[in-house]
Protein backbone atom coordinates (compact mmCIF):
# COMPACT_ATOMS: atom_id res chain seq x y z
CA UNK A 1 0.00 0.00 0.00
CA UNK A 2 1.27 3.47 -0.91
CA UNK A 3 0.19 6.59 1.03
CA UNK A 4 -1.17 9.55 -0.96
CA UNK A 5 -0.59 12.78 0.93
CA UNK A 6 -1.68 16.37 0.24
CA UNK A 7 0.77 19.21 -0.32
CA UNK A 8 0.86 22.81 -1.45
CA UNK A 9 3.58 22.24 -4.07
CA UNK A 10 4.87 19.01 -5.57
CA UNK A 11 8.05 20.84 -6.60
CA UNK A 12 8.67 21.85 -2.96
CA UNK A 13 8.17 18.28 -1.84
CA UNK A 14 10.53 16.97 -4.52
CA UNK A 15 13.26 19.41 -3.49
CA UNK A 16 12.75 18.51 0.17
CA UNK A 17 12.95 14.76 -0.26
CA UNK A 18 15.78 14.41 -2.76
CA UNK A 19 18.47 15.25 -0.14
CA UNK A 20 16.86 12.67 2.16
CA UNK A 21 17.78 9.91 -0.28
CA UNK A 22 14.55 9.65 -2.27
CA UNK A 23 14.30 9.38 -6.05
CA UNK A 24 11.48 10.74 -8.18
CA UNK A 25 9.69 7.89 -9.94
CA UNK A 26 6.96 10.06 -11.46
CA UNK A 27 5.92 13.71 -11.58
CA UNK A 28 3.31 15.70 -13.44
CA UNK A 29 1.82 19.19 -13.15
CA UNK A 30 -1.18 18.78 -15.43
CA UNK A 31 -4.02 17.95 -15.40
CA UNK A 32 -3.35 17.73 -11.66
CA UNK A 33 -0.06 18.06 -9.72
CA UNK A 34 1.27 14.67 -8.65
CA UNK A 35 4.61 13.38 -7.36
CA UNK A 36 5.82 9.84 -6.66
CA UNK A 37 8.96 9.28 -4.56
CA UNK A 38 10.85 6.18 -3.53
CA UNK A 39 13.69 5.37 -1.17
CA UNK A 40 14.51 1.66 -1.13
CA UNK A 41 11.21 0.02 -0.11
CA UNK A 42 9.54 3.26 1.02
CA UNK A 43 7.11 4.92 -1.41
CA UNK A 44 5.50 8.33 -0.79
CA UNK A 45 3.06 9.94 -3.23
CA UNK A 46 1.87 13.56 -3.08
CA UNK A 47 -0.96 15.39 -4.78
CA UNK A 48 -1.06 19.17 -4.98
CA UNK A 49 -3.89 21.33 -3.64
CA UNK A 50 -3.99 25.07 -4.34
CA UNK A 51 -3.96 27.07 -1.12
CA UNK A 52 -3.14 24.09 1.08
CA UNK A 53 -1.44 25.10 4.36
CA UNK A 54 0.59 22.84 6.61
CA UNK A 55 -1.29 23.85 9.76
CA UNK A 56 -4.49 22.33 8.32
CA UNK A 57 -2.96 18.96 7.44
CA UNK A 58 -4.22 15.74 8.96
CA UNK A 59 -2.11 13.62 6.61
CA UNK A 60 -0.13 10.79 8.17
CA UNK A 61 1.33 7.40 7.38
CA UNK A 62 3.14 4.66 9.26
CA UNK A 63 6.50 3.28 8.11
CA UNK A 64 7.65 0.02 9.72
CA UNK A 65 11.38 -0.73 9.65
CA UNK A 66 13.68 -3.30 11.32
CA UNK A 67 15.68 -0.51 13.01
CA UNK A 68 14.79 3.18 13.21
CA UNK A 69 18.32 4.51 13.69
CA UNK A 70 19.71 4.05 10.13
CA UNK A 71 16.74 5.77 8.51
CA UNK A 72 16.79 8.55 11.09
CA UNK A 73 20.50 9.18 10.52
CA UNK A 74 19.97 9.31 6.76
CA UNK A 75 17.09 11.77 7.13
CA UNK A 76 19.04 13.80 9.69
CA UNK A 77 22.04 14.12 7.36
CA UNK A 78 19.79 15.35 4.55
CA UNK A 79 18.04 17.82 6.83
CA UNK A 80 21.30 19.19 8.19
CA UNK A 81 22.49 19.62 4.62
CA UNK A 82 19.40 21.66 3.78
CA UNK A 83 18.98 23.67 6.98
CA UNK A 84 22.35 23.53 8.72
CA UNK A 85 20.77 21.79 11.74
CA UNK A 86 17.98 19.44 12.67
CA UNK A 87 14.72 21.39 12.31
CA UNK A 88 12.75 20.84 15.52
CA UNK A 89 10.05 23.47 15.05
CA UNK A 90 7.68 24.52 12.29
CA UNK A 91 7.45 22.79 8.92
CA UNK A 92 9.41 20.68 8.18
CA UNK A 93 10.69 19.20 11.44
CA UNK A 94 11.76 15.86 12.89
CA UNK A 95 11.70 14.07 16.24
CA UNK A 96 14.43 11.74 17.44
CA UNK A 97 14.06 7.97 17.79
CA UNK A 98 12.75 7.17 21.26
CA UNK A 99 11.01 4.22 22.84
CA UNK A 100 7.23 4.60 22.68
CA UNK A 101 5.24 3.41 25.67
CA UNK A 102 2.17 3.37 23.42
CA UNK A 103 3.94 1.04 20.96
CA UNK A 104 5.08 -1.72 23.27
CA UNK A 105 8.41 -0.06 24.04
CA UNK A 106 9.53 -0.06 20.40
CA UNK A 107 11.45 2.96 19.15
CA UNK A 108 9.96 5.47 16.75
CA UNK A 109 10.40 8.93 15.30
CA UNK A 110 8.37 11.25 13.10
CA UNK A 111 9.28 13.35 10.08
CA UNK A 112 6.80 16.17 9.59
CA UNK A 113 7.11 17.32 5.98
CA UNK A 114 6.80 20.89 4.62
CA UNK A 115 3.05 20.40 4.13
CA UNK A 116 2.43 19.17 7.67
CA UNK A 117 2.08 15.45 6.98
CA UNK A 118 3.42 13.12 9.68
CA UNK A 119 5.64 10.31 8.38
CA UNK A 120 5.71 8.09 11.48
CA UNK A 121 8.60 5.62 11.50
CA UNK A 122 8.31 2.73 13.95
CA UNK A 123 10.41 -0.33 14.62
CA UNK A 124 8.64 -3.34 13.22
CA UNK A 125 7.79 -5.87 15.94
CA UNK A 126 10.31 -8.19 17.51
CA UNK A 127 11.62 -7.57 21.01
CA UNK A 128 11.88 -4.18 22.62
CA UNK A 129 15.29 -2.56 22.72
CA UNK A 130 17.82 -4.03 25.12
CA UNK A 131 18.05 -0.85 27.18
CA UNK A 132 14.33 -0.76 27.88
CA UNK A 133 13.54 -1.16 31.57
CA UNK A 134 10.53 -3.31 30.78
CA UNK A 135 12.67 -5.68 28.71
CA UNK A 136 15.06 -6.10 31.64
CA UNK A 137 12.22 -6.62 34.10
CA UNK A 138 13.41 -3.59 36.08
CA UNK A 139 10.91 -1.12 37.52
CA UNK A 140 11.01 2.28 35.86
CA UNK A 141 12.06 5.22 38.02
CA UNK A 142 9.87 8.26 38.55
CA UNK A 143 11.83 10.17 35.95
CA UNK A 144 11.78 7.17 33.62
CA UNK A 145 7.99 6.95 33.77
CA UNK A 146 7.65 10.71 33.29
CA UNK A 147 10.02 10.60 30.31
CA UNK A 148 8.05 7.79 28.66
CA UNK A 149 4.75 9.62 29.18
CA UNK A 150 6.26 12.83 27.80
CA UNK A 151 7.47 11.01 24.67
CA UNK A 152 3.94 9.83 23.93
CA UNK A 153 2.51 13.32 24.43
CA UNK A 154 5.16 15.22 22.49
CA UNK A 155 6.22 12.82 19.76
CA UNK A 156 3.02 10.87 19.13
CA UNK A 157 0.31 13.40 19.95
CA UNK A 158 2.17 16.66 19.34
CA UNK A 159 1.33 18.13 22.78
CA UNK A 160 4.77 19.57 23.50
CA UNK A 161 3.63 22.00 26.21
CA UNK A 162 2.04 19.28 28.32
CA UNK A 163 5.07 17.02 27.85
CA UNK A 164 7.36 19.77 29.15
CA UNK A 165 5.05 20.33 32.12
CA UNK A 166 5.23 16.62 33.03
CA UNK A 167 9.03 16.64 32.91
CA UNK A 168 9.29 19.83 34.99
CA UNK A 169 7.09 18.30 37.67
CA UNK A 170 9.00 15.03 37.72
CA UNK A 171 12.35 16.79 38.02
CA UNK A 172 11.09 18.87 40.94
CA UNK A 173 10.05 15.66 42.76
CA UNK A 174 12.96 13.43 41.83
CA UNK A 175 14.09 10.99 44.49
CA UNK A 176 16.97 8.65 45.30
CA UNK A 177 15.64 6.04 42.86
CA UNK A 178 16.27 8.47 39.97
CA UNK A 179 19.80 7.93 38.68
CA UNK A 180 22.08 10.49 37.09
CA UNK A 181 21.37 8.81 33.75
CA UNK A 182 17.64 9.36 34.35
CA UNK A 183 18.30 13.02 35.08
CA UNK A 184 20.44 13.50 31.98
CA UNK A 185 17.87 11.84 29.73
CA UNK A 186 15.02 13.87 31.22
CA UNK A 187 16.85 17.19 31.05
CA UNK A 188 18.04 16.50 27.51
CA UNK A 189 14.48 15.83 26.37
CA UNK A 190 13.20 18.86 28.28
CA UNK A 191 15.78 21.06 26.56
CA UNK A 192 14.63 19.72 23.18
CA UNK A 193 11.00 20.37 24.06
CA UNK A 194 11.82 23.96 24.96
CA UNK A 195 13.55 24.36 21.60
CA UNK A 196 10.37 23.10 19.92
CA UNK A 197 8.41 25.65 21.96
CA UNK A 198 10.93 28.32 20.91
CA UNK A 199 11.66 29.06 24.57
CA UNK A 200 15.39 29.63 24.20
CA UNK A 201 16.05 30.74 27.77
CA UNK A 202 14.47 27.65 29.31
CA UNK A 203 16.24 25.43 26.78
CA UNK A 204 19.59 26.89 27.79
CA UNK A 205 18.72 26.50 31.47
CA UNK A 206 17.97 22.79 30.98
CA UNK A 207 21.25 22.37 29.12
CA UNK A 208 23.14 24.16 31.91
CA UNK A 209 21.52 21.85 34.47
CA UNK A 210 22.99 18.87 32.62
CA UNK A 211 26.43 20.46 32.78
CA UNK A 212 26.03 21.15 36.51
CA UNK A 213 25.39 17.49 37.38
CA UNK A 214 29.13 16.85 37.59
CA UNK A 215 29.01 13.42 36.00
CA UNK A 216 31.78 10.92 36.65
CA UNK A 217 33.53 9.32 33.65
CA UNK A 218 31.44 6.12 33.94
CA UNK A 219 28.26 8.22 34.16
CA UNK A 220 29.31 10.18 31.10
CA UNK A 221 29.90 6.94 29.21
CA UNK A 222 26.45 5.68 30.23
CA UNK A 223 24.79 8.88 29.01
CA UNK A 224 27.03 9.47 25.98
CA UNK A 225 24.20 9.53 23.42
CA UNK A 226 22.10 11.98 25.45
CA UNK A 227 25.09 14.21 26.14
CA UNK A 228 25.84 14.32 22.42
CA UNK A 229 22.26 15.49 21.79
CA UNK A 230 22.66 18.16 24.47
CA UNK A 231 25.90 19.36 22.86
CA UNK A 232 24.15 19.57 19.48
CA UNK A 233 21.31 21.62 20.96
CA UNK A 234 23.82 23.91 22.68
CA UNK A 235 25.64 24.49 19.39
CA UNK A 236 22.41 25.17 17.51
CA UNK A 237 21.29 27.68 20.13
CA UNK A 238 24.68 29.40 20.08
CA UNK A 239 24.79 29.58 16.29
CA UNK A 240 21.16 30.72 16.19
SULTAVEN-V540156 format. One record per helix or strand of 2 or more residues. SS is the DSSP state (H for helix, E for strand). FROM is the first residue (numbers start at 1). LEN is the number of residues. Records with the same first field share a line. If there is no record, write none. Layout:
# SULTAVEN-V540156
SS: FROM-LEN / FROM-LEN
This chain:
# SULTAVEN-V540156
E: 3-5 / 23-6 / 34-6 / 42-7 / 60-6 / 93-2 / 98-2 / 107-6 / 118-6
H: 10-9 / 54-3 / 68-16 / 101-3 / 133-4 / 142-15 / 160-13 / 180-17 / 200-12 / 217-6 / 224-16
